[in-house]
Each structure stands twice: as structure tokens, then as C-alpha cells.
Amino acid sequence: MKKLGLLGKNISYSFSRNYFAEKFKKDGITNDFCYDNFDIQSINEFPEVLKNNPDLIGMNVTIPYKQDVVPFLDDLSDNAKEIGAVNTIKVSPEGKLIGHNTDYFGFTESLKPLLKSNHKKALILGTGGAAKAIAYGLNQLGIHFQYVSRKEAFGMITYNDLNSDTFDEYHIIVNCSPLGTFPNIENCPDIPYQYFTSKHIAYDLIYNPEKTTFLGKAEIQGATIKNGYEMLVLQAEKAWEIWNS
């Protein structure tokens, strides 16, 4: 049996294991593949995971290891190199670990149907591995982006800098932070929600809950909202392609 899995921390809630279990059942391949969670407290436990699972042919990678896993890999796809973060690993027949990024693909394909002529600029809330994939995806779509960070840093603005002028200029707001994830569903990024309008898209990478506080507050102001579920499905299917290519 070919083994797949998800590498992450505190991932019992994970989308991936349930998604692939359903996929295997639907496609009648439950005897050929299995999918496990590899819940580790430190990336230094990763080599042990590989040692204990010699039949592993691929993995998904989630928070907080999308960047930390890179030094453990033998090679990266072009997009993973440019993004600097990996969410999919293919184990070659020779045992080489190749890092890929399918997050950006899931994001761009799920965003495209929402785009209108005024959607030229985006704010990215957060600066982690997921945010880097979103930046790459926006770049592919020709949309200018600006990172928003809690701390002052070169090339970034802070949450305190956000005002009505910012919202007049940037009509796509993407939450790449974990704020609002179950079970802490009342949390949300500290932004001035009153400046959202019907011209805005509020996109949250979180999918549990279905409507985060971030999305709910933006929707009240008339914004178009989208959660991360479709992005996850699309990136999972792209990962499946990579593992089976």
C-alpha cells in the first residue's frame, strides 16, 4: 500500500486526511493508498517520520512547517523555490524529497471568478509561508500586493497604518494569519472593518469555521467574501497530480 500524509503540529482537525479518505473511497482505491497525520512538535522530528514510514510516496505540509521543512529536502520545484515555502512533498522512487507548492494554484483558481476591473491591489495580512504563496499567486494574476505585519519591517506596513485611504486603494484583503481558526473563532485580525465596501473582496485562508469573524465583519459592510475551502480542494487535487506523475 502506498502511504501519503500530512506533516504539521496539532493537526487533529485537519482537512487533508478526511478529504483523501473520502477521495479514496469514492474512486475505489482504498486498498492502494492510505493517508495519515504526522503530528510533530518540532521539525527536527521529521527525519524520524521518514525513517518509520519507508512506504511514504508523498506528503502535504501545513502550519508551522511550510518554511522549516525546506532544509530537509533534496530539491524544490521552480515555484517552491520562488515562494520559499513548501506544502507538498513528493518522494521519488530513489527516495529523494522534492518540495512543491500548490497553495498558490488553489488560491489563484478560487479567486479568479470573483475578480472585477477594480481589483488591482491586495493587502496580505500575515507574513508566514502561506502568505508567501498568496503573494506569488497575486503576482501571477498581475495584482499588486502589500504585506501587513504586526511589527515594522522593510517593505511592510503595520496594522496601525491601515485607514480609509488604504481601503480606498486596496480592494482585496487576504487573511493569511491563523486568527479566527477553530476553536478561537471570535478572534480576527485587528483592522478597521468599517472601511470595507461592496467593492472589496475579503478572502480568508481559514475554512473552519466556514464564516470567520473576519469574513462576517467584512460581509456586513457589503464585501464579497470567500473562505479557504475551495483553495484547499484545488491544492489537494494538484498535490494528487504531483504524487501520481
PLY file of the C-alpha trace (Angstrom):
ply
format ascii 1.0
element vertex 245
property float x
property float y
property float z
element edge 244
property int vertex1
property int vertex2
end_header
0.00 0.00 0.00
1.24 3.49 -0.89
1.31 5.88 2.02
0.58 9.63 1.99
0.30 12.00 4.92
0.11 15.46 6.41
3.05 16.97 8.30
2.08 19.61 10.86
1.56 20.49 14.51
-1.73 19.99 16.41
-3.49 18.83 13.24
-6.20 16.52 14.56
-8.77 18.90 12.97
-7.09 18.54 9.56
-8.96 18.84 6.28
-6.49 16.70 4.34
-6.89 13.30 5.99
-10.70 13.36 5.72
-10.57 14.70 2.18
-8.26 11.99 0.91
-10.07 9.23 2.82
-13.28 10.29 1.02
-11.46 10.54 -2.30
-10.00 7.03 -1.97
-13.45 5.64 -1.12
-15.15 7.47 -3.98
-12.52 6.39 -6.51
-12.42 2.81 -5.20
-8.72 2.90 -4.31
-8.88 2.35 -0.54
-6.73 -0.80 -0.87
-3.99 1.03 -2.80
-3.47 4.21 -0.74
-3.68 5.36 2.87
-3.30 8.85 4.35
-2.04 9.55 7.89
-1.40 12.60 10.04
2.20 13.11 11.16
1.69 15.44 14.10
5.12 16.54 15.33
6.08 19.13 17.93
9.34 20.12 16.18
10.57 19.93 12.58
13.60 18.05 13.96
11.31 15.02 14.30
10.80 14.95 10.51
13.71 12.54 9.74
12.20 10.10 12.26
8.86 10.24 10.41
10.64 9.33 7.17
12.58 6.52 8.82
9.43 5.00 10.35
7.44 5.20 7.09
9.56 3.73 4.29
6.46 3.26 2.07
5.76 7.02 2.03
5.37 8.42 -1.52
4.27 11.95 -0.67
3.13 14.42 1.96
1.24 17.62 2.45
2.82 20.17 4.80
0.87 22.63 6.93
1.42 25.21 9.68
4.01 25.75 11.10
6.43 23.77 8.89
5.95 25.11 5.35
9.24 27.02 5.51
11.01 24.98 8.20
10.86 21.79 6.13
12.81 23.26 3.18
16.36 22.50 4.50
15.40 18.80 4.84
14.52 18.46 1.14
16.74 17.38 -1.77
15.23 19.69 -4.37
12.47 22.25 -4.95
10.18 22.92 -7.89
10.58 26.35 -9.50
7.51 27.79 -7.79
8.53 26.43 -4.37
11.99 28.00 -4.83
10.48 31.37 -5.65
7.90 31.22 -2.86
10.34 29.86 -0.26
7.66 27.60 1.23
6.52 24.04 0.56
3.09 22.49 1.11
3.59 19.31 -0.97
6.47 16.82 -0.94
6.95 14.07 -3.49
9.21 11.14 -2.57
10.89 9.93 -5.75
11.42 6.19 -6.42
15.07 6.77 -5.42
13.95 8.25 -2.08
14.68 11.89 -2.98
12.42 14.51 -1.37
11.14 17.10 -3.85
9.30 20.14 -2.47
6.41 21.75 -4.37
3.91 24.50 -3.65
0.28 24.02 -4.70
-1.19 26.64 -2.32
-0.74 29.44 -4.85
-2.58 27.41 -7.51
-5.55 26.74 -5.22
-5.68 30.41 -4.27
-5.49 31.90 -7.77
-8.02 29.48 -9.28
-10.53 30.14 -6.49
-10.03 33.93 -6.62
-10.32 34.39 -10.39
-14.15 34.11 -10.61
-14.52 36.95 -8.07
-12.24 39.46 -9.79
-13.61 42.65 -11.30
-11.85 45.53 -13.06
-11.26 47.45 -9.80
-9.41 44.56 -8.14
-5.90 45.75 -8.91
-4.30 45.79 -5.44
-4.33 43.47 -2.43
-3.36 43.56 1.23
-1.88 40.35 2.65
-2.46 40.02 6.39
0.41 37.92 7.76
3.92 37.10 6.60
4.32 33.32 7.02
4.67 30.52 4.46
1.03 30.72 3.39
1.34 34.48 2.85
4.33 33.92 0.56
2.30 31.55 -1.61
-0.54 34.10 -1.78
1.94 36.82 -2.82
3.25 34.56 -5.60
-0.30 33.84 -6.76
-1.25 37.53 -6.80
1.89 38.26 -8.78
0.84 35.59 -11.32
-2.50 37.38 -11.68
-0.83 40.77 -12.14
-2.25 42.11 -8.87
-0.01 44.39 -6.83
0.20 43.39 -3.17
1.31 44.83 0.15
2.19 42.77 3.24
0.69 43.88 6.56
2.65 42.84 9.65
2.36 43.28 13.41
5.95 44.50 13.50
7.63 47.21 11.48
9.84 45.75 8.77
11.26 46.76 5.41
8.68 46.63 2.63
5.78 46.06 5.02
3.16 48.22 6.64
1.72 47.57 10.10
-1.88 47.08 11.21
-1.70 50.56 12.79
-1.06 52.05 9.33
-4.40 50.88 7.92
-7.02 53.60 7.38
-9.76 54.65 4.96
-7.18 55.69 2.34
-5.63 52.21 2.44
-9.03 50.60 1.85
-9.75 53.06 -1.00
-6.56 51.86 -2.70
-6.60 48.12 -1.90
-9.79 46.27 -2.79
-8.67 42.70 -1.98
-7.88 41.82 1.64
-6.48 38.33 2.27
-6.18 36.93 5.79
-3.16 34.61 5.88
-2.91 34.71 9.68
-4.37 31.90 11.82
-6.56 34.37 13.74
-10.12 33.11 13.87
-9.36 29.40 13.42
-11.47 26.94 15.44
-11.70 26.81 18.44
-10.78 30.51 18.86
-13.44 31.60 16.40
-14.09 35.02 17.96
-10.57 36.20 17.08
-9.85 38.23 13.95
-7.13 40.48 12.52
-7.10 43.95 14.07
-8.11 46.02 11.04
-10.66 48.84 10.54
-13.56 46.74 9.21
-15.78 49.81 8.82
-13.87 50.69 5.63
-14.89 47.56 3.73
-17.37 48.29 0.91
-19.15 46.40 -1.86
-16.03 46.98 -3.99
-13.94 44.79 -1.69
-13.15 41.08 -1.63
-12.38 39.63 1.81
-10.62 36.29 1.41
-9.76 34.13 4.43
-7.46 31.11 4.10
-9.23 29.63 7.14
-12.04 27.15 6.35
-13.08 26.18 9.90
-15.33 27.91 10.82
-16.93 28.36 7.41
-17.53 32.05 8.10
-14.82 33.54 10.29
-15.26 36.70 12.31
-13.05 38.43 9.70
-15.42 37.39 6.89
-18.56 38.16 8.90
-17.44 41.71 9.70
-16.46 42.36 6.07
-19.75 40.95 4.79
-21.78 43.32 6.99
-20.09 46.20 5.12
-21.08 44.72 1.75
-17.82 42.99 0.80
-17.72 39.81 -1.28
-16.38 37.04 0.97
-14.58 33.75 0.35
-13.15 31.19 2.75
-10.25 28.79 2.15
-12.20 25.61 1.47
-12.13 25.69 -2.33
-8.45 26.66 -2.24
-7.76 23.57 -0.11
-9.63 21.27 -2.50
-7.82 22.67 -5.54
-4.37 22.48 -3.91
-5.10 18.92 -2.72
-6.03 17.80 -6.23
-2.89 19.44 -7.62
-0.81 17.60 -4.96
-2.51 14.32 -6.01
-1.41 15.02 -9.61
2.18 15.59 -8.47
2.31 12.38 -6.40
0.99 10.35 -9.31
3.06 11.93 -12.08
0 1
1 2
2 3
3 4
4 5
5 6
6 7
7 8
8 9
9 10
10 11
11 12
12 13
13 14
14 15
15 16
16 17
17 18
18 19
19 20
20 21
21 22
22 23
23 24
24 25
25 26
26 27
27 28
28 29
29 30
30 31
31 32
32 33
33 34
34 35
35 36
36 37
37 38
38 39
39 40
40 41
41 42
42 43
43 44
44 45
45 46
46 47
47 48
48 49
49 50
50 51
51 52
52 53
53 54
54 55
55 56
56 57
57 58
58 59
59 60
60 61
61 62
62 63
63 64
64 65
65 66
66 67
67 68
68 69
69 70
70 71
71 72
72 73
73 74
74 75
75 76
76 77
77 78
78 79
79 80
80 81
81 82
82 83
83 84
84 85
85 86
86 87
87 88
88 89
89 90
90 91
91 92
92 93
93 94
94 95
95 96
96 97
97 98
98 99
99 100
100 101
101 102
102 103
103 104
104 105
105 106
106 107
107 108
108 109
109 110
110 111
111 112
112 113
113 114
114 115
115 116
116 117
117 118
118 119
119 120
120 121
121 122
122 123
123 124
124 125
125 126
126 127
127 128
128 129
129 130
130 131
131 132
132 133
133 134
134 135
135 136
136 137
137 138
138 139
139 140
140 141
141 142
142 143
143 144
144 145
145 146
146 147
147 148
148 149
149 150
150 151
151 152
152 153
153 154
154 155
155 156
156 157
157 158
158 159
159 160
160 161
161 162
162 163
163 164
164 165
165 166
166 167
167 168
168 169
169 170
170 171
171 172
172 173
173 174
174 175
175 176
176 177
177 178
178 179
179 180
180 181
181 182
182 183
183 184
184 185
185 186
186 187
187 188
188 189
189 190
190 191
191 192
192 193
193 194
194 195
195 196
196 197
197 198
198 199
199 200
200 201
201 202
202 203
203 204
204 205
205 206
206 207
207 208
208 209
209 210
210 211
211 212
212 213
213 214
214 215
215 216
216 217
217 218
218 219
219 220
220 221
221 222
222 223
223 224
224 225
225 226
226 227
227 228
228 229
229 230
230 231
231 232
232 233
233 234
234 235
235 236
236 237
237 238
238 239
239 240
240 241
241 242
242 243
243 244
